[in-house]
Amino acid sequence: MYMFSYFKDTDERLFLAESEDGYSWRDFAGGEAVFQSKLGSGLIRDPFILPDPKRGLYHLVWTDGWSSRSIGYARSADLLHWEEAKLIPVMETKPDTQNTWAPEIFFDTAAQAYRIIWSSTVRPGPRNHRIWSVTTADFVHFSEAKLFFDPGYNVIDACVIDREDHYFMLFKDERGVNEPGTDYKAIRSCRIAKEAGDRPAVTFVSELLTEPLTEGPALYAVEGPNGREWIMLVDGFQKLDYNAYRSSDLVRWESAGELVQLPSEARHGAVFIR
């Protein structure tokens, strides 16, 4: 079963949807929120859930408001009851940090640990984000935050999947302005080497893959009419709508918005397999 975690502009809590095919989605838990934060800002934005089959758990991370130096964390065995909620102070030792946005988790095979990645601006003045990370084996002890991805310009919303011999990453080119006709504010992709260290080599940075004014990419594989294909969901943050793209090779993409039906009001979600 495919699961989609998201929040709403009008209700910044954790919501879930489910789908049997990755195209048509329906509300989970009757459309009610399944978790509300009582920590920090009290908000849940950009929720990301990673299944942990060995422990029979789901790990949840989220953005704790616009200017927090910490990210939210909780875990669950059934996606309905959440425990061990806490703020992970990933950037508290870096006093010029303005924010920690859109955390996601993947298992780093070189480090043999989970790697949490997020976007932060670490300097005074206008926001100019890079992707940072920490590693953890148990979600109790964490490494020091280190720079993970820096292409030399403003980037947010990294999304990583394992492609066996490398990692494939989507990210938002955050340059430009939040107005129609901007040259950026859209999604690119790249390859991340599977190698030891907090800042692995990056290759094959793509051109812009989506329309401007899109962010929060989510990526997952489905069985399409022509065989296995990849679906990329993107949040149209200005029009408050979602769009979808599909690809058979993670290189060439075409619009698939008419094929994917997501819950109304969904914002910056992520997909996982239950």
Summary of the structure (lengths in Angstrom):
residues: 274
radius of gyration: 17.3
end to end distance: 5.3
largest distance: 51.1
contacts: 897
relative contact order: 0.16
helix: 1%
strand: 51%
